C-alpha cells in the first residue's frame, strides 16, 4: 500500500503482520513479544548491531512492536534509501537469526517490565478488569507471571513464529515521499519470495456481561483506582461513530460531563477519562479515575449518575457542537503524519472496515 504524502523527502515504512497477543494460548502470555525481541537481534546474514548501524545510515532506526492484533516492523528513512530499507526490514522479518544466547537476557528484561508494571495501581486494575470481561480469551490476559516468562524456550518462540508469520498475513505500507517503481520492485524482489504462511484469522471473543465487582486491597493507599465499564457494540456497527461522540461527551474529553463533575466541581481526581476499546468483533467502554481514597464511594455515585443523566438529558446544541468539533479535530490530527495515516489503514484492515469509514468519518460525526 503506497501513500504519497507531504513534501519532506522521507518515507515511513511499516511491515504489518496480522498476529500478536491475540494468538497466544493461555500459557503463552507475551510469547509474541519475545518473538519480536528476538527479531530485533538480527537476521541470518546480519547482527542486530549491523542492522542498527545500516538503517541509521539511511536516517532512521528499526522499530519492531507487538500489539493485540498486529506485529509491525518499520522505520522512517530518507527518500533515496526507501528501497534499501525495505530490503533490510524484509531480511529481518523473513530470515530471523533468533540467537539462543540472547534469550535469557530478553526474558529477564520482560520479567522486570512485568514486575515494575504491577507495582502501579492502574495496570493492576486493568488486569483484573479485562480478566473479568474476557475470561476465556487472550484479551483477558494482560500480564504473564515471572515464572511463566522464565519457562519459555527457544523452540516455543520459533514455533510461534512458524505458526503465525507469513506472506498471507502481511501488508507493507509506505507513506511519504518515495519512488513508486523502486518501492514496488524492492517489495517484489524481497517479500515476493516469502512463504505463504497461515491465512489471516482472529479468534472471536465472547464478552462477559454479568454484573461483577472486584476489590483489590492496597492498604494505606492515598488514592483508589476506579475502573468501571461494560461491553458495547463493535467498530463494524453503523452506530460506532455515534458511540464515539457519546463517549467524548460523557467522559472521553477534557470538557466531558464526568470530568467536569468529579474533577472540576468535586475535586475528587485530577485526570479521569473514559475510553472505547475496539477489539476484533467486540468492544468495551470504560471509565478510569484515580480518586482520593475518602471519596471512592462518592466518585462511583457521581460517575454512575452521569451515565444515567445522559440517558435522560440530551446535550444542548452548544455542548454537542463543542464535542463534535473536538472529535473532528482529533481525527484530522491523527491523519497529519505518515505514521498516523498508516495507523488508520491498519485499523481498517484489522476490523474489516469499508473505505467509507474514513472518507465519511467527519460528516458522520456531525450527523
C-alpha positions as CSV (number, residue, x, y, z in Angstrom):
1,X,0.0,0.0,0.0
2,X,1.7,3.2,-1.2
3,X,0.6,6.6,0.1
4,X,2.3,9.6,-1.4
5,X,2.2,12.3,1.3
6,X,3.8,15.6,2.2
7,X,6.9,17.4,0.9
8,X,9.7,16.3,3.3
9,X,12.0,13.9,1.4
10,X,11.4,11.0,3.8
11,X,9.3,7.8,3.7
12,X,7.8,5.8,6.5
13,X,7.8,2.0,6.0
14,X,5.6,-0.3,8.1
15,X,5.5,-4.0,7.6
16,X,2.4,-5.2,9.4
17,X,1.7,-8.8,10.2
18,X,-1.7,-9.8,11.5
19,X,-0.6,-11.6,14.5
20,X,0.1,-10.6,18.1
21,X,-1.0,-11.2,21.6
22,X,-4.4,-12.4,20.3
23,X,-2.8,-15.6,19.0
24,X,-1.2,-16.6,22.4
25,X,-2.6,-19.6,24.3
26,X,-3.4,-19.4,28.0
27,X,0.2,-20.4,29.0
28,X,1.9,-18.2,26.4
29,X,1.2,-14.6,27.5
30,X,3.8,-12.3,25.9
31,X,5.3,-15.1,23.9
32,X,4.7,-12.9,20.8
33,X,6.6,-10.1,22.4
34,X,9.6,-12.3,22.9
35,X,9.4,-13.2,19.2
36,X,9.7,-9.5,18.3
37,X,12.5,-9.1,20.8
38,X,14.5,-11.8,19.1
39,X,13.7,-10.4,15.7
40,X,15.4,-7.2,16.8
41,X,18.6,-9.3,17.4
42,X,19.4,-9.7,13.7
43,X,19.0,-11.9,10.7
44,X,20.9,-14.9,9.4
45,X,23.1,-12.5,7.5
46,X,23.5,-9.5,9.8
47,X,23.7,-9.0,13.5
48,X,21.4,-6.7,15.3
49,X,24.1,-4.0,15.7
50,X,25.0,-4.2,12.0
51,X,21.3,-3.7,11.1
52,X,21.0,-0.8,13.5
53,X,24.1,0.9,12.0
54,X,22.9,0.3,8.5
55,X,19.5,1.8,9.0
56,X,21.0,4.7,10.9
57,X,23.0,5.5,7.8
58,X,19.6,5.8,6.0
59,X,18.4,8.3,8.5
60,X,16.2,6.0,10.6
61,X,16.0,3.3,13.2
62,X,14.4,-0.1,13.1
63,X,11.3,-0.4,15.4
64,X,9.5,-3.7,16.0
65,X,6.4,-3.8,18.2
66,X,3.6,-6.1,19.2
67,X,0.0,-5.3,19.8
68,X,-3.1,-7.3,20.4
69,X,-3.8,-7.8,16.7
70,X,-0.6,-7.0,14.8
71,X,3.1,-7.1,14.9
72,X,4.8,-4.3,13.0
73,X,8.4,-3.6,11.8
74,X,9.4,-0.4,10.3
75,X,11.4,2.8,10.0
76,X,11.3,6.3,8.6
77,X,14.2,6.9,6.2
78,X,15.4,9.5,3.7
79,X,13.8,9.4,0.3
80,X,16.6,7.7,-1.7
81,X,17.1,4.9,0.8
82,X,13.4,3.7,0.8
83,X,14.1,0.6,-1.4
84,X,17.2,-0.4,0.7
85,X,15.3,0.0,3.9
86,X,12.5,-2.3,2.6
87,X,15.1,-4.9,1.7
88,X,16.7,-4.7,5.2
89,X,13.4,-5.0,7.0
90,X,12.4,-7.9,4.8
91,X,15.7,-9.7,5.8
92,X,14.9,-9.2,9.5
93,X,11.3,-10.5,9.2
94,X,11.9,-13.3,6.8
95,X,15.3,-14.6,8.0
96,X,15.5,-14.2,11.8
97,X,18.6,-15.5,13.5
98,X,16.9,-15.9,16.9
99,X,20.2,-16.3,18.8
100,X,19.8,-18.6,21.7
101,X,22.4,-16.8,23.7
102,X,20.3,-13.6,23.9
103,X,17.1,-15.3,25.2
104,X,17.9,-15.3,28.9
105,X,18.7,-11.5,28.8
106,X,15.5,-10.8,26.9
107,X,13.4,-12.8,29.3
108,X,14.9,-11.0,32.3
109,X,14.1,-7.7,30.7
110,X,10.5,-8.7,30.2
111,X,10.3,-10.0,33.8
112,X,11.5,-6.6,35.1
113,X,8.8,-5.0,32.9
114,X,6.1,-7.1,34.5
115,X,7.4,-6.5,38.0
116,X,7.5,-2.7,37.6
117,X,4.1,-2.5,35.8
118,X,2.3,-4.4,38.6
119,X,3.6,-2.1,41.3
120,X,1.3,0.5,39.8
121,X,-2.4,0.6,40.6
122,X,-3.8,1.2,37.0
123,X,-2.1,-1.9,35.5
124,X,-3.4,-3.9,38.5
125,X,-6.9,-2.6,37.9
126,X,-6.8,-3.1,34.2
127,X,-5.5,-6.7,34.5
128,X,-8.4,-7.6,36.8
129,X,-11.0,-5.7,34.7
130,X,-10.0,-7.3,31.4
131,X,-9.9,-10.8,33.0
132,X,-13.5,-10.4,34.2
133,X,-14.8,-9.2,30.8
134,X,-12.8,-11.7,28.7
135,X,-12.4,-14.8,30.9
136,X,-11.6,-17.2,28.1
137,X,-9.7,-15.1,25.5
138,X,-6.3,-13.5,25.1
139,X,-7.8,-10.1,25.6
140,X,-8.3,-11.0,29.3
141,X,-4.7,-12.0,29.8
142,X,-2.8,-8.7,30.3
143,X,0.4,-9.9,32.0
144,X,2.3,-13.2,32.4
145,X,3.8,-14.2,35.7
146,X,7.5,-14.0,36.0
147,X,7.5,-17.8,36.3
148,X,5.6,-18.2,33.0
149,X,8.1,-15.9,31.2
150,X,11.0,-17.9,32.7
151,X,9.6,-21.1,31.3
152,X,9.6,-20.1,27.7
153,X,12.1,-21.9,25.4
154,X,13.6,-21.0,22.1
155,X,11.7,-23.9,20.5
156,X,8.4,-22.4,21.7
157,X,9.3,-19.0,20.3
158,X,10.3,-20.5,16.9
159,X,7.1,-22.5,16.8
160,X,5.0,-19.3,17.4
161,X,6.9,-17.6,14.6
162,X,6.3,-20.6,12.2
163,X,2.6,-20.8,13.1
164,X,1.8,-17.1,12.8
165,X,4.2,-15.4,10.4
166,X,4.0,-15.4,6.6
167,X,3.0,-13.5,3.4
168,X,-0.7,-14.1,3.7
169,X,-0.9,-12.2,7.0
170,X,1.4,-9.3,5.9
171,X,0.8,-5.9,4.4
172,X,3.6,-3.4,3.6
173,X,2.7,0.2,3.9
174,X,4.9,3.1,2.6
175,X,3.8,6.7,3.2
176,X,5.6,9.9,2.4
177,X,8.0,10.8,-0.5
178,X,9.4,7.9,-2.4
179,X,9.9,6.4,-5.9
180,X,6.8,4.2,-6.6
181,X,8.5,2.0,-9.1
182,X,11.6,1.4,-7.0
183,X,9.5,0.6,-3.9
184,X,7.3,-1.8,-5.9
185,X,10.5,-3.6,-7.2
186,X,12.0,-3.7,-3.7
187,X,8.9,-5.3,-2.3
188,X,8.5,-7.9,-5.1
189,X,12.2,-8.9,-5.1
190,X,12.2,-9.5,-1.3
191,X,8.8,-10.3,0.2
192,X,7.8,-12.0,-3.1
193,X,9.9,-15.0,-2.1
194,X,8.4,-15.4,1.4
195,X,6.4,-18.5,2.3
196,X,2.6,-18.1,2.3
197,X,2.2,-19.0,5.9
198,X,-1.2,-19.1,7.6
199,X,-4.4,-17.3,6.5
200,X,-5.4,-14.3,8.4
201,X,-7.6,-15.3,11.3
202,X,-8.5,-13.9,14.7
203,X,-10.3,-15.8,17.5
204,X,-13.6,-14.0,18.2
205,X,-14.1,-13.2,21.9
206,X,-17.2,-13.8,23.9
207,X,-17.6,-10.9,26.3
208,X,-19.0,-11.5,29.8
209,X,-21.8,-9.1,30.6
210,X,-22.7,-10.2,34.1
211,X,-22.6,-7.6,36.9
212,X,-19.3,-8.1,38.8
213,X,-17.3,-6.1,41.4
214,X,-13.7,-6.7,42.2
215,X,-11.8,-5.0,45.1
216,X,-8.0,-5.1,45.1
217,X,-6.9,-4.0,48.6
218,X,-4.0,-1.6,48.8
219,X,-3.6,-0.7,52.5
220,X,-2.9,2.9,53.3
221,X,-3.0,4.0,49.6
222,X,-3.8,7.7,49.3
223,X,-5.9,7.1,46.2
224,X,-8.3,4.5,44.8
225,X,-8.1,3.5,41.2
226,X,-11.6,3.0,39.7
227,X,-12.2,1.2,36.5
228,X,-15.8,0.6,35.5
229,X,-17.4,-0.4,32.2
230,X,-19.2,-2.8,30.0
231,X,-19.4,-4.4,26.6
232,X,-20.7,-2.2,23.8
233,X,-21.3,-2.5,20.0
234,X,-18.2,-3.1,17.9
235,X,-16.5,-1.0,15.3
236,X,-18.3,-2.6,12.3
237,X,-21.6,-1.3,13.7
238,X,-23.1,1.7,11.9
239,X,-23.6,3.3,15.3
240,X,-19.9,3.2,16.2
241,X,-19.2,6.8,15.4
242,X,-22.3,7.9,17.3
243,X,-21.0,5.9,20.2
244,X,-17.6,7.6,19.9
245,X,-19.3,11.0,20.1
246,X,-21.3,9.8,23.1
247,X,-18.1,8.7,24.8
248,X,-16.4,12.0,24.2
249,X,-19.4,13.8,25.7
250,X,-19.7,11.5,28.7
251,X,-16.0,11.1,29.8
252,X,-13.7,10.9,26.8
253,X,-12.7,14.5,26.5
254,X,-11.4,17.3,28.9
255,X,-14.8,19.0,28.7
256,X,-16.9,15.9,29.2
257,X,-19.6,15.6,31.8
258,X,-17.9,13.1,34.1
259,X,-14.6,15.1,34.0
260,X,-16.4,18.3,34.8
261,X,-18.3,16.6,37.7
262,X,-15.6,14.7,39.6
263,X,-12.6,16.9,38.6
264,X,-13.8,20.5,38.2
265,X,-16.8,20.6,40.5
266,X,-15.9,18.0,43.2
267,X,-12.1,17.8,43.1
268,X,-12.0,14.1,43.6
269,X,-9.5,13.4,40.9
270,X,-7.0,15.1,38.6
271,X,-7.3,13.2,35.2
272,X,-10.3,10.9,34.8
273,X,-11.1,9.6,31.4
274,X,-13.4,7.2,29.5
275,X,-12.3,5.1,26.5
276,X,-13.6,2.8,23.8
277,X,-11.5,-0.3,23.2
278,X,-12.2,-1.6,19.7
279,X,-11.3,-5.3,19.8
280,X,-12.0,-7.8,17.0
281,X,-15.8,-8.1,16.6
282,X,-16.2,-6.9,20.2
283,X,-15.6,-3.6,22.1
284,X,-15.7,-2.1,25.6
285,X,-16.5,1.2,27.2
286,X,-14.9,2.1,30.5
287,X,-14.1,5.0,32.8
288,X,-10.8,5.2,34.7
289,X,-10.1,7.6,37.5
290,X,-7.5,7.8,40.4
291,X,-9.6,9.4,43.2
292,X,-8.8,10.4,46.7
293,X,-9.4,7.3,48.9
294,X,-12.0,9.0,51.1
295,X,-14.0,10.0,48.0
296,X,-14.1,6.5,46.5
297,X,-17.8,5.9,47.1
298,X,-18.8,9.4,46.2
299,X,-16.9,9.1,42.9
300,X,-18.6,5.9,42.0
301,X,-22.0,7.5,42.7
302,X,-21.2,10.6,40.6
303,X,-19.9,8.6,37.6
304,X,-23.0,6.4,37.7
305,X,-25.2,9.5,38.0
306,X,-23.7,11.0,34.8
307,X,-24.2,7.8,32.8
308,X,-27.9,7.8,33.8
309,X,-28.3,11.5,33.3
310,X,-27.1,11.3,29.7
311,X,-29.8,8.7,29.1
312,X,-32.4,11.2,30.3
313,X,-31.0,14.6,29.5
314,X,-29.9,15.4,25.9
315,X,-27.0,17.7,25.5
316,X,-27.6,21.3,24.4
317,X,-26.7,22.2,20.8
318,X,-23.8,24.2,22.1
319,X,-22.5,21.2,24.2
320,X,-22.9,18.8,21.4
321,X,-21.3,21.0,18.8
322,X,-18.2,21.5,21.0
323,X,-17.8,17.7,21.3
324,X,-18.3,17.3,17.5
325,X,-15.6,19.9,16.8
326,X,-13.3,18.2,19.3
327,X,-13.8,14.8,17.6
328,X,-13.4,16.1,14.1
329,X,-10.2,17.9,15.2
330,X,-8.7,14.8,16.7
331,X,-9.4,12.9,13.5
332,X,-7.6,15.5,11.4
333,X,-4.6,15.4,13.8
334,X,-4.5,11.6,13.6
335,X,-4.1,11.9,9.8
336,X,-1.4,14.6,9.9
337,X,1.6,12.3,9.9
338,X,2.6,9.3,7.7
339,X,2.5,7.0,10.7
340,X,-0.9,8.3,11.6
341,X,-2.3,7.6,8.2
342,X,-0.8,4.1,8.2
343,X,-2.3,3.5,11.6
344,X,-5.8,4.4,10.3
345,X,-5.4,2.0,7.4
346,X,-4.1,-0.8,9.6
347,X,-7.2,-0.3,11.8
348,X,-9.5,-0.6,8.8
349,X,-7.8,-3.8,7.7
350,X,-7.9,-5.4,11.1
351,X,-11.6,-4.6,11.6
352,X,-12.7,-5.2,8.0
353,X,-14.0,-1.7,7.6
354,X,-15.0,-0.1,4.3
355,X,-13.2,2.9,2.8
356,X,-16.3,4.9,3.5
357,X,-15.5,4.6,7.3
358,X,-12.6,7.1,6.8
359,X,-14.0,9.2,3.9
360,X,-17.3,9.8,5.7
361,X,-15.9,10.0,9.2
362,X,-16.2,13.7,9.8
363,X,-19.5,14.0,8.0
364,X,-20.9,11.2,10.2
365,X,-19.6,12.9,13.4
366,X,-21.7,16.0,12.6
367,X,-24.7,13.8,11.7
